[in-house]
């Protein structure tokens, strides 16, 4: 499980859902949509320190091409290590917000030509993010 720390910047509520913006570091923002509100989870207030959690299997890797895409959580980073398996590979990426891991198919590693020291984008959908105190 990937874990990054940051402070809640803002919370937008609609019914029982909240869109929470967390500032990780140096104005790097991550957004999470959660089934909680400030009334049901008291930690959902601006300035509160939280952990941003997401599974390694939910990290999408992008290389070179810049697209207009709907994934708002994007971090640029450098590949520190690739642990290749027969079917799956674990990619360790150093980002300004901290190290994160991505598990993708080894076939995708080969297709993208991923290697250590390569700069990539790591992306996570807002609905795949969990928050914890």
N, C-alpha and C positions, 0 to 999 in steps of 0.2 A: 504494500500500500504506500503510495506517495503521500507525503505530509509536508506542507509548507505553512509558515506562520505569517499572519498579517492582521491588520486592524480593519474592522468594518468601516467602510466609508459612507455607505447609504443603504437604505432598505426601502423597497417599494412593495406595497402590499395590495393584493387583489383577492378578496375572499379569504381562503385558507392558504394561499400561496404567497411566498415572498421572493422577490428578486433581490439578492444581496450582493453588493459590490464590496470586495475586499481588496485593500491595497497591500500588496505583498512587500514590495520594496521599491524605492526609486520610481514611484508612480506607476509601477506595474500593477494592473488591475485584473482581478479574476472575478467572474460572476457565477453565482450559483442560484438555481431555482430550487427552493425547498418547501416542503409541506409543513410549515411553521409560520407563526407571525410573532411580532414583539409581545402580543398578549399571551401566547402559549409558550414562548421561549424567551425568557427575560434577557438573555445574552444578545439578542438581535437589536443592538443599539449602536449608534455611531461611536467609534473609538474603541469598542470592545475588541480585545485580542482573541483571535480564533485560529484554529488549525483548518487548513483547506486540505481535504483528503480526496484521493481518487485512485482507482485501481490502475495498475500498470497496463492492463489490457485495454484501457479506455484512452490511452495516449496515442494520438495519430501523429505520424512523422511526415513532414513535408520538406522538400529539398528544392532549392533554386527558384522555382516558378512562384510568382506572386499572383494569387487569385483573389477575387472578391468572393468570400465565402461566409457562411452564416456562423461559423465557429468563432465566438468572441474571445475565448481563452487561448491566447497564443503566446508562447515564450520562445525567443531565439536562444540557442545555446550551442555548445560544442560537444560532440560525442567524445566521452572520456574512455569508454570501454564497450566492446561488443562481445557478449557471451553467446556464441553460435551453438545452436542445437540442431538436430536433424530436421525438425519441423518448425520450431519456434526459436527466436533469438531474443535476448534481453539486452536492450540498449540503455546505457547510462549516459545521461546528458547533463552537462554543467550549465546552469542558467544563472542569471543575476539574482533570481529568487531562491536558488538552492538547487541541489542535484535532484533530478527526477529520473525514473525508469520507465521504459516502454517495452512491452512485449509484443512483437509483431512476427509474422511468418519469416522464416529464413529466406524463403523465395522473395519476399518483399525487400529484404535487406540487399539481396543480390540485384534485383531489378532496379533499385534506387542507387546502387553503387555506394552504400553506406560504409564508412570506414572511420577509424579514430581520427580526431582532430578536424573532422568535417563540421561545418556550421549547418544546423538544421532548425526547423520550426517544430516545436512540440505543441499539439493542440488538444484541448479537452472540451467537450460539449458541456453547456451549463447544467444540463439535467444529470450529468455524471459526477458532479461535485457534491461532496458532503462537507458539512461544517461541524466542528467540535470545539468545545471550550478547552 
